[in-house]
Amino acid sequence: MSIQTTPDPTLNRIQIDQLLDNSQPDDGQDIIKGLQQPQKTLPPRYFYDDQGSKLFEQICQLPEYYPTRTESAIFQQYAPELAKITGACELVELGSGSSTKTRILLDAYQKLGHPLRYIPNDVSGGILTSSASELLEKYKSLKIQGIVGTYEQALAHLHPTPLPGRMVIFIGSTLGNFSPEQCDQFYHHLNKALEPGEYFLLGIDLQKPVDVLESAYNDSEGVTAAFNLNILNHLNWRFGSNFNLDWFEHQAFYNPTDCQIEMHLKCKRKHEVTFSALNFTASFQAGETIHTEVSHKFDLKQIQNYLHKQGLTPLKTWTDSQEWFGVLLCQMGD
């Protein structure tokens, strides 16, 4: 008896490029440097192991966390207009996660009869692969080239597109997690990746009442706290450290001077943590904190002026009725 198998029709429509080599030990110098500062810090990139990515997706569904649903509503209303402006366009999404909002864009391009080509990028290969599989099932003509790596690696890895244009998508206000120096560095890489006339789509969280902001990062279910603490779990398995999560607690508050939410992990007791893979020991005092993330809240006019200085012309800006969130479509100049 012969067994017949049905070929998977999605196989020739997807390619995943693994630029992060997790089999090789990370040198961890950014961890050592951060934990030796008077104000201890950890790079936010360590939030996003597979568990961290899942927790962030849960955060996006929380009632207190307005950014995701507000930005999604903007996309629902204006995606058809956006697709008409750009025409047929390869979509490159940095930090794609579950690609939920990108589906709204794909729907708009598909409705106009444009070919669908999508390049999602994420540091979590697990969530990138699972979301890509879902997209291939929904969009029968979609072609995907996933890139597992950092934003900089993804931008440097882009090849000439077969479509008439390209749009790099950076939404979810991830830009707000960058320091001013990191912003400048990001746009340096973006400028090298985009050709004149190509597009950049940016989503940013805008300034608003402090109680709204602080509630979004201190949810009643404790999911954001679990997400913040998970960075220590990630370091434990990746670098052989021995953080006890019960000895730290989540803190998030608004810093009015810098117009940003700050996330910290507050140490409850004096102790030491050893990183066996890094030959490094960090000492902690009761009451001190590890600064894990900032989330800057933007002013529309200021960001538009900044984008102009980076060689990007804002063509269109869309906001919600409360002006809590902004989506900007920009075009690269000559």
C-alpha positions, 0 to 999 in steps of 0.5 A, a space after each residue: 500500500 502506498 501513502 500519498 502526501 499532499 505537498 504544502 502549497 506555502 513552502 515556495 512562498 516563504 523564506 526565513 533568514 536566521 541572522 541571530 546565531 543563538 548557538 554562539 554565546 553572546 559576549 554580554 558586554 552590554 549587560 556587564 556595562 549596564 550593571 556597573 553603572 551607578 544607575 543599573 540598566 539592562 538593554 531592552 532587547 533582552 525582554 524578547 525571548 519567546 516567553 517575553 514576546 508572548 507576554 508582550 502580545 498579552 499586554 497589547 490586549 489589556 484594557 489599560 494598554 491603549 496604544 495597540 487598539 488606538 493605533 489599530 483603529 487608525 490603521 482600520 480607518 486610513 489603510 486604504 488611503 495609505 495604500 493608494 498613496 504608495 501603490 504596489 509596495 513591498 512591506 518591511 516590518 521591523 519588530 513584527 511580533 504577531 503582525 496583527 496590525 500589518 494584516 490591516 495593511 495587507 487587506 488594503 493592498 489586496 483590495 487594490 489588486 496589488 501583489 503582496 510581499 512581506 518582510 517581517 523582522 523580529 529577534 524571536 524566531 518562534 513568534 516570527 515563524 508562527 505569525 508567518 504561517 498564519 499569514 500564508 494561510 490567510 493570504 494565498 498570494 502572499 510571499 514572505 521573507 522573514 528575517 530573524 535578527 536586530 533592526 540593523 541586521 534586517 535593514 542591512 539584509 534587504 535586497 532590491 525589491 521586485 515590486 515598484 516600491 518599498 515601505 519600511 514599517 516601524 509601528 507600536 511606538 517602538 521608537 520611544 524606547 530609544 535614547 536620542 543617540 539610538 534614534 540617530 543611529 537607527 535613522 542612519 541605518 534606515 537612510 542606507 536601506 531606503 532608496 529615494 522615493 521609498 516610504 517609511 511608516 512610523 507609529 508613535 505614542 503621543 503625550 497625554 494625561 499622566 494617569 492614563 500613561 501610568 495605568 497602561 504600564 501598571 495593569 491590574 492583571 500584572 502582565 506588564 510586571 511579569 514581562 518586566 521580570 521575565 528579562 531576568 529569566 532570560 538572562 538566567 538561561 542565556 548567561 547562567 545568572 542566578 537572579 531570584 525573581 522574588 527579590 525584585 518588583 516591577 515599577 513604572 512611572 512617568 518622568 515629566 522632565 523627559 516626557 517618558 514612562 520609565 520601567 524599573 526592577 526594584 531590588 528588595 534585599 541586598 545580594 549578589 548575582 553571578 553570571 557564570 557564562 560571563 565570569 561576572 558578579 553584580 552586587 545589589 543593594 536593597 531599594 536600588 533599581 535596574 532601569 529596563 526601559 523608557 517609553 518616550 511620548 512624542 509631540 507631533 510637530 517636534 517629530 515631524 521636524 526631526 524626520 525632515 532633518 533625517 532626510 524624510 518628508 512626512 507626506 501624511 499624518 493620521 491620529 485618533 480623535 483624542 490625539 493619543 497616537 500618531 501614524 506618519 507616512 514619510 518618503 525618502 528624499 534624494 
